[in-house]
Amino acid sequence: MACASWLHLHSPSLTRVILPILHHPTALFHRFNIFTSPAGFTSSVNQTNPLLTPVHAQAKRGFSSKDHKIYSAEDLQFEPPLKIVEYPDPILRKRNKRIDTFDENLKKLVDEMFDVMYKTDGIGLSAPQVGINVQLMVFNPVGERGEGQEIVLVNPRVAKYSKKMVLFNEGCLSFPRIYADVQRPESVKIDAQDISGARFTIDLSELPARVFQHEFDHLQGILFFDKMTDEVLDGIRKQLEELEKKYENKTGLPSPEKVETRKRKKAGVGFGK
């Protein structure tokens, strides 16, 4: 798996921005000391961007959160501690609303998301993964409280993505102990807002780009196995069925989706596929 990467922000200094959630062995992420630079989110590794493809014309296919409804105060009601929502809970497939109020309640939610992220050994988290359907992610590539850089992304959208595709072994906190290969663009350019509502642009490459895309999919109601080839999916099919059975036993309800009914298809690549 790729380890070296770079992150560059086109904005004023940000103490907290917003990004995504992947679950990987902690040792891997201790290599990302680039995020602790006092200059602010800039790495000396690979300062040249691959060719990026504009996606503005494809926004209606899920790359942008512009068409999403605005959240209401009720949408941010929560009681700590937050808990990870696991597949196949229908919350993970819902549309996530845009945030237009940047207040203390939002800051409290961000704090709680970081808290559950650290406690579950994650490096990032999206709001729907804790049962709150809004356009929000948190991220710390080091994965340790008090180390690295805490990043917050609100209402993110993809402006461009690279033509070069990379295969990578992904995991997800909503799919405990399940890992499989997913192909995604190597780099992306993102427009987003920070926790105070300020807008900024960020370029991500390699692992940070991978993590963002995984979490951005969550905000579109897309799960990582949706992007897998049938051959890869077959390797985790039994584990997915076990999660479906666990949901049924816990809730007394039929699973809202079944991997066995998934139509065989070529894996989707890029965004919104």
N, C-alpha and C positions, 0 to 999 in steps of 0.2 A: 504494500500500500504506500501511496505517496506520503512523504513526511515534510519535505521542504516546501514552503509556500511564502506568499507575500500578501500584504494588505495595505492599501493606501486610501486615505480619506480625502476627498476634495471638500473640506469644510473647516470651520474654525475648530479649535481643540474641543473634543468631546470627552467628558468623563464617563458617560454612559451612553451608548448607542443601542441598536437592537438587532440581534441575529438569532440563529437556530439551534436545534438539538439533535445531536447524534450521540449514541452511547458506544464508547470504545474503551479498551483498556487504558487506564490512567497513565501508564508509563509513556504511551505514544504522545500524549498531549503535553507532557513536560518539555518536549523538544521545541515547542512554539514560544520561545522567549522573545520572538519578534514583537509580540503584543505588549511587552513590558517596556518598550522603548520610550524614554521621556519625550521624544519628538512627537509621539502620538501615532500609533498604528502604522508605522512605516517600517518595512523590512529592507535589508540590503540585498535580499535574494531575489533574483529575477525581476528587474525593474522594467522589463519590456512586456507590454501586453500582446497576446496573440490577436489576430484579426477578429474583431467583434462584429456580430451581425445584428442590425437593428431589429427590434421586435414591436415597434409602436403600432404597426398595421395589424398585428395579431393580438392586440390587447384583449379583445372580446373573448378570446379562447382561454383566458385565465391568467395571463401574465401580469395583469394590472388589477389593483383593488378598487379602481375608480368607480366601477359599476356596483360595488357592494353598498348595502344600506349603512346608514350611520347608527352607531350603537346608542342605546339609551342607558340611563343610570342603572336600570334593572339588570342590564347585561353584564355589569361589573360587580354584581353582588356575589360575595364569596366569604367563606369562613375558613380561616387557617386551622390546621395545616392543609395545604392543597395536596391532592393525591393524583397520581398519574392515571390517566384514562387509557385502558387497554383495548386493543382490537378484540371483537368487532363492535364496540360501543358506537351507536349511530352519531354521537357527538363528533366523532372524528371525520364524518362525511358532511357535516353541515357547512353552510356558507358562513364565513366569518366577517363580521361587520367592521367598517372603518371607524377609527377613533378620531373624534374632533374636539374632545375636551381633555386638556392636559392638566389634571388636578392632583390633589394629594391621594385620592383613591387610586389613581393610575400608578402613582409612585409606590403605594403600598402593595399593589398587585405585582409590580416588578420585583420588589423586595421579596415577596413570598415565592415568586417563581424562581428567583435565584436560590432561595433557601431549599426548595424541594429539589432543584437541579443538583446542588452540591450533595444533598443527603442521598440521592439516588446514583451518585457517581457519574452524572452526565456532564457534558460541556456546553449544553444549550437546551432550550425548551421553547415550544410554541404554546400560545395560550389555549388552543383547543385541546392540547394534551393534558391540561389540568381542568378541563370542563368549561372553559370560558371562550365563547366563540367570537373573538375579536382579532383584528389584524396586529398581532404583537408577538415578538420573539425576544428571548434573552440568550446571551452567549458569553462564555469565558473559555478560550481554548486550552488554558492550563487546567481547568476543572477543579481548582482548589480555592477555597475561600481565603481572601487576603493576598492571593498571588495572581499574576497575569493582569488582564484588563477586562472589566465587565462591560459588555456591549449591549445596547438596547436598540431595536429597530421597530418603528411604528409605521403602519401602512406602507410596507415596502412594495416596490414594483420593479420589474426587470426592464431595463432600458435596452440592453444589448447582451448577447451571449456569443461565445466563440464557436466557430465551426468545428474545431477539434473536439472529438468526443473521447472520454476516458472511462474505462471500466474500473470500478472501485467496490470493495467489500463493505457494505453498509449494515448498520444495526439501528435500532430504534427503541426508546424507552417504552413505547406503546406496544412493542413486540418483544417482550423479555426473552433474552438468550437466543434470539434468532438473528442470523447474519447471512447475507447473500449478496451477489454481485449485481450492481446497477450501473448502466452507462449514462453519463451526463456530460454536458459541455464542460470544458476545462476551466473556463473563466466566465465571469458575468460582470456587468455594470449595473448598479442598483441605485434607484432613487428612493429615499425614505425620509422619515422624520425622527427626531430624537425625543427623549422623554419630556422635553419642554415644548415640543411642537416645531422646532426649527428644522428646516429642510436641508438635506445634504445629498451628495452623490458619493458612492463608494465603489471601488474596483476590487474584485475578489478573484483569486486564482488558486488552483489546486485544492488542497483540503478545505480552506475557508469557503471557497466557492461551492464545494461539494456539500458542506454542512448547510450553507444558506439555501441551496436548491432543495435539499431534503426538507428543511423547515418551511420554505416557501410553499412547497407542495402541500404541507399540512394546512396552510392557510387557504388553500384552494380545495380542501377536502379530498386531496389525492394522497394515497399511501404508497410506501416505497415498493411494495410488491406489484403495484399497478404498472411499474416501469420495468419489471423483470421479463426476460424471455420465458417461454414455457418450460424450457429445459432447466433454467435456474429455479423457477417456481416449483417445479416438481420436487426439487431437493428440500424444500421447506413446507411442502403441502401438508404433511402429517402434523407438523407443529402448529400450523394455522388452524387446522381442524381441531386440535386440542384446545386452542384458545377459544374457538367457537363453542365447544362443549363446556368449557369453564364458564363462559358467559351465560349459557343456558341454565347451568346448575345454580349459578349465583342469583340470577334474576327470575328464573322460572318462566322466561320468555324464549321464543324461538330466536335463533341468531338472525340479526337483520341482514346478514349476507353470508354466503357460503362460497368458499374457495372452489368447491367441487362443481359449482355451476358457472364458474368463470369461463367465458369463451376462449378457446385457444386463439392466440393472436401474436403478431410480432410485437416485441416490446416497444413502448413509446419512448421517443427521445426528444430532447429539447424541453419545451414548456407547454403545459396545458394539453398533453397528449396521453 
